Structure formats: C-alpha cells, structure tokens
Amino acid sequence: MNAQQAADECRQWARHLRLRRMVGAYLDGELTGADGPRVAAHLAVCWMCSGYAETLRLIKQSLRASPGRTPPDLAETRLRRFAERLTR
C-alpha cells in the first residue's frame, strides 16, 4: 500500500466514524440539511452501521412500547454501548 492509498483509507474510516455518530440523531429525525441523506446513503452500504441502526431502532421501539418503564439516562447510555458492541 502506498502513501496515497493509506491516506484515502484513513479518510474513508474517518468519514465512517463521523456518519456512525449521527445514526441516533438520524433515527430520531434530528438531522438537518444534507446530513440526513448522507447517513441514509451510508446505512444502505455499511453493514456495521445498518446493524447498529437496527439495534437502536429495536431498543427505541421497546422503550416506546413501555413508556412507564423508560430507563434513566445511565441505563440508556448502557443500552447504547451494548448496541454498539453487538454490531462490532
């Protein structure tokens, strides 16, 4: 691998990480401008992020189904970490 290929790979990985951090906001409909379509396009081709998104969807769906049992913020953070580990 030459220096240009290494740099390209690094940029692609950085882009992937940026988009992955936006998945939760995308699912909540919080993204504006071009960010929403960018994340949607990324989810269409990235199996890691699409798996992460599906896990978050299921967690959110479960929480909506039991509004009286919504976990505190710490529990939600733990659920997100768990979802991230599942998709690795």
C-alpha positions, 0 to 999 in steps of 0.5 A: 500500500502506498502513501496515497492509498493509506491516506484515502483509507484513513479518510474513508474510516474517518468519514465512517466514524463521523456518519456512525455518530449521527445514526441516533440523531438520524433515527430520531429525525434530528438531522438537518440539511444534507446530513440526513441523506448522507447517513441514509446513503451510508446505512444502505452500504455499511453493514456495521452501521445498518446493524447498529441502526437496527439495534437502536431502532429495536431498543427505541421501539421497546422503550416506546412500547413501555413508556412507564418503564423508560430507563434513566439516562445511565441505563440508556447510555448502557443500552447504547454501548451494548448496541454498539458492541453487538454490531462490532 
